[in-house]
């Protein structure tokens, strides 16, 4: 039996989650059909466009993503504090970008006066919308439903496009986050769909590299659609990924070389300060970035982080703790 989503998400322990959606029967419904010769590659752009558009509406940031031929990988950051900060009008404006809302929400935005009973109902509706805008289940639902409708319309058929549920993994510390992001960004190279990170279409690493490449000043410019790299953790840490952009891109590049059969790359400890800081052995790093979802079936993090996470969710079974102890401890 699948674990309820509320038993997998604990924002007290982490705001970062790795989400995976697969096409039904793992069919290549977003790639090239080798039997008919028909290409569905354009659907990968649908997913990417919708994903980045939703990041502007939800209080959820996209940290990394890779749109493959029959599945998607997305690393999300839930900014629940932002959802709480937004005023009622801002919440409704965001929600109406996705749905029509109710008669009362429409009247409120039009400036119509509401009586006490209507205001009470409206307040409850706004509270629901506020919660949904910081909910990864709603984020993935809106994303996947939109793509399924468009694909079914194009194919002139009905039925499921995605498997019933997306999978999610809690990323409990910096090591788990870095490994998962690199795993996601390098998915096309591992699948032999691309040779370089910049040539990996429909990935976050390509978008980040394009932003740097297209910047005339050649500074570490970051795309607005993605979560920003805020640098190494410090006392007054701004919102953002706890790494340096330059270090992360170098790490992805060198890891990608190690994955390719035609490259005899090796990870030199002195050239990867991010691994030194995260205390991950190079040999463990390669396993993490090539077999992340195969090795880890549940939450990912160092043992002490796992203990707190499972305690908050009141879960007794520590799934995957042996692998966490071996690769991350």
C-alpha positions in Angstrom: 0.0 0.0 0.0 1.3 3.4 -0.9 2.3 5.8 1.9 0.0 8.8 2.3 1.6 12.0 1.1 1.1 13.7 4.5 3.2 10.9 6.0 6.1 11.8 3.6 6.2 15.6 3.9 7.5 17.2 7.1 8.3 20.9 6.5 9.7 21.0 10.0 12.6 18.8 8.9 13.1 20.0 5.3 11.6 22.2 2.6 13.3 20.2 -0.2 11.6 17.3 -2.0 12.5 15.2 -5.1 9.4 14.4 -7.2 9.2 11.8 -9.9 6.4 11.3 -12.4 6.3 8.4 -14.9 4.2 7.9 -18.0 1.8 4.9 -17.9 3.5 1.6 -18.5 6.7 3.7 -18.8 5.8 4.2 -22.5 7.7 6.8 -24.4 4.8 9.2 -24.6 7.1 12.3 -24.6 9.8 10.9 -26.9 10.2 9.1 -30.2 7.9 6.2 -31.0 10.3 3.7 -32.7 7.4 1.6 -34.0 5.4 4.4 -35.8 8.3 6.7 -36.3 6.3 9.6 -34.8 8.0 12.1 -32.6 6.5 13.4 -29.4 9.6 15.4 -28.4 7.6 18.6 -28.4 5.8 17.4 -25.3 8.9 17.7 -23.3 8.8 21.5 -23.9 5.2 21.5 -22.7 6.3 20.1 -19.4 9.2 22.5 -19.0 7.1 25.5 -19.9 4.3 24.6 -17.5 6.7 23.7 -14.7 8.4 27.1 -14.8 5.1 28.9 -15.2 3.7 27.2 -12.1 6.8 28.2 -10.1 5.7 31.9 -10.6 2.2 31.1 -9.1 2.9 28.6 -6.3 5.0 29.4 -3.3 7.3 26.6 -4.4 10.7 27.1 -6.1 12.1 24.8 -8.7 15.7 23.8 -7.8 16.4 21.2 -10.5 14.5 19.4 -13.2 15.0 17.0 -16.1 12.2 16.2 -18.6 13.0 12.8 -20.0 11.2 10.8 -22.7 8.9 8.9 -20.3 9.4 10.5 -16.9 10.2 13.7 -15.1 12.5 14.5 -12.2 11.9 17.7 -10.2 13.5 19.0 -7.0 11.2 21.5 -5.3 11.6 23.9 -2.4 8.5 24.6 -0.4 8.4 28.3 0.7 5.6 28.0 3.2 6.8 31.2 4.9 6.1 33.2 1.7 2.6 31.7 1.5 1.9 32.9 5.1 3.3 36.4 4.3 1.1 37.0 1.2 -2.1 39.0 1.9 -5.6 37.7 1.0 -5.8 39.5 -2.3 -2.4 38.2 -3.5 -3.4 34.7 -2.6 -6.6 35.0 -4.7 -4.8 36.6 -7.6 -2.4 33.7 -7.8 -5.1 31.1 -7.5 -7.2 32.7 -10.2 -4.3 32.4 -12.6 -4.9 28.6 -12.4 -8.6 28.3 -11.6 -11.8 30.4 -11.7 -12.2 30.3 -8.0 -15.7 30.8 -6.5 -18.3 33.5 -6.9 -17.2 35.0 -3.6 -13.5 35.2 -4.5 -14.5 36.8 -7.8 -16.7 39.3 -6.0 -13.9 40.1 -3.5 -11.4 40.9 -6.3 -13.9 43.1 -8.0 -14.2 45.1 -4.9 -17.8 44.1 -4.0 -19.0 44.4 -0.4 -19.6 41.1 1.4 -21.8 40.5 4.4 -20.5 38.7 7.5 -21.6 35.2 6.4 -20.0 35.6 3.0 -16.8 37.0 4.6 -16.6 34.0 6.9 -16.9 31.6 4.0 -14.4 33.6 1.9 -11.8 33.5 4.8 -12.0 29.7 4.9 -11.6 29.5 1.1 -8.6 31.8 1.2 -7.1 29.7 4.0 -7.5 26.6 1.8 -5.9 28.3 -1.2 -3.0 29.6 0.9 -2.3 26.0 2.0 -2.6 24.6 -1.5 -0.1 27.2 -2.9 2.6 25.7 -0.6 1.6 22.0 -1.3 3.7 19.9 -3.6 0.8 17.5 -4.2 -1.3 20.4 -5.7 1.8 21.6 -7.6 2.3 18.2 -9.2 -1.4 17.7 -9.7 -1.8 20.9 -11.7 1.4 20.2 -13.7 0.5 16.6 -14.6 -3.2 17.2 -15.3 -2.5 20.0 -17.8 0.1 17.8 -19.7 -2.3 14.8 -19.7 -5.2 16.8 -21.2 -3.0 18.3 -23.9 -1.5 14.9 -24.8 -4.9 13.2 -24.9 -6.4 15.9 -27.0 -3.5 15.6 -29.5 -3.8 11.8 -29.6 -7.6 12.0 -29.7 -8.0 9.6 -26.9 -8.9 9.4 -23.2 -7.4 7.7 -20.2 -4.3 8.0 -18.1 -1.1 9.7 -19.3 0.8 9.5 -16.1 0.9 6.8 -13.5 -1.6 7.3 -10.6 0.8 8.9 -8.1 4.0 10.8 -8.4 6.8 9.6 -6.1 8.4 12.0 -3.6 11.6 11.9 -1.5 12.4 14.2 1.4 16.0 15.6 1.1 17.0 16.2 4.7 20.4 17.8 4.4 22.9 19.6 2.1 24.6 16.3 1.0 21.3 14.7 0.0 20.2 17.9 -1.8 23.5 18.3 -3.8 23.5 14.6 -4.8 19.9 14.6 -5.8 20.2 17.8 -7.9 23.3 16.5 -9.7 21.5 13.2 -10.3 18.6 15.0 -11.8 20.7 17.4 -13.9 22.8 14.5 -15.3 19.9 12.2 -16.2 20.2 12.9 -20.0 23.9 12.1 -19.9 23.3 8.9 -17.9 20.6 7.9 -20.4 23.0 8.7 -23.3 20.6 11.4 -24.6 23.3 14.1 -24.3 27.1 14.4 -24.1 27.4 17.5 -22.0 25.4 19.4 -19.4 24.9 22.4 -21.8 23.6 19.9 -24.4 21.1 18.3 -22.0 17.8 19.7 -23.3 14.9 20.4 -21.0 17.1 20.4 -17.8 17.7 23.0 -15.2 21.5 22.8 -15.6 21.2 23.7 -19.3 19.0 26.7 -18.3 21.5 27.8 -15.7 24.4 27.5 -18.1 22.5 29.4 -20.8 22.0 32.3 -18.3 25.7 32.4 -17.7 26.7 32.1 -21.4 24.2 34.8 -22.5 25.4 37.3 -19.9 27.7 39.8 -21.6 29.5 40.5 -18.3 30.2 36.7 -17.9 29.2 36.9 -14.3 27.4 34.1 -12.4 24.0 35.3 -13.6 21.1 33.0 -12.5 17.8 32.4 -14.2 14.8 34.0 -12.5 12.6 30.9 -13.0 14.8 28.7 -10.8 15.8 28.7 -7.2 19.0 30.8 -6.7 22.3 29.6 -5.4 23.0 31.6 -2.2 26.5 30.4 -1.5 28.0 28.6 1.4 26.0 28.5 4.6 26.7 31.4 6.9 25.2 33.1 10.0 22.9 35.4 8.0 22.0 33.1 5.2 19.7 34.6 2.5 17.0 32.4 0.9 18.5 30.1 -1.7 20.4 26.9 -2.3 23.3 26.5 0.2 26.0 26.2 -2.5 28.0 28.4 -4.8 26.7 28.3 -8.4 30.3 28.0 -9.9 31.2 25.1 -7.6 28.0 23.3 -8.4 28.4 23.7 -12.2 32.0 22.5 -12.0 30.8 19.5 -9.9 28.1 18.6 -12.5 30.6 18.9 -15.4 33.2 16.7 -13.8 30.7 14.1 -12.7 29.3 14.1 -16.2 32.7 13.2 -17.6 33.0 10.3 -15.2 29.7 8.9 -16.5 30.6 9.0 -20.1 32.3 5.9 -21.5 34.5 7.9 -23.9 36.0 10.0 -21.0 38.5 8.9 -18.5 37.7 11.5 -16.0 38.4 11.3 -12.3 37.2 13.4 -9.4 40.2 15.1 -7.8 39.4 16.0 -4.2 41.2 19.3 -4.3 39.2 20.5 -7.3 35.8 19.9 -5.7 35.5 21.9 -2.5 31.8 21.3 -2.4 32.4 17.6 -1.8 35.0 18.4 0.9 32.5 20.6 2.7 29.7 18.0 2.4 32.1 15.2 3.5 31.2 12.9 0.6 33.9 10.5 -0.7 34.4 10.7 -4.5 33.5 7.1 -5.0 30.3 7.5 -3.0 29.5 10.7 -5.0 29.5 8.7 -8.3 27.1 6.1 -6.9 24.8 8.8 -5.6 24.6 10.6 -8.9 24.1 7.5 -11.0 21.9 5.4 -8.8 20.1 7.9 -6.5 16.5 6.6 -7.0 17.7 3.0 -7.1 19.6 3.2 -3.8 17.1 5.4 -1.9 13.4 4.6 -1.8 12.4 7.0 0.9 13.7 10.1 2.6 17.4 10.9 2.1 19.8 12.4 4.6 22.4 11.6 7.3 21.2 9.2 10.1 20.6 12.0 12.7 18.4 13.9 10.2 16.4 10.7 9.4 15.7 10.1 13.0 14.2 13.5 13.5 12.2 13.3 10.2 10.7 9.9 11.0 10.0 10.9 14.6 8.0 14.0 13.5 6.0 11.8 11.1 5.5 9.1 13.7 6.9 6.5 11.4 8.7 3.5 12.9 10.2 2.0 9.8 13.5 3.7 8.8 13.5 3.0 5.0 16.9 3.1 3.4 18.8 4.1 6.6 21.6 1.5 5.8 22.4 3.2 2.5 22.3 6.6 4.1 24.8 5.5 6.7 27.1 4.0 4.1 27.0 6.8 1.5 26.3 10.0 3.5 27.4 9.4 7.1 
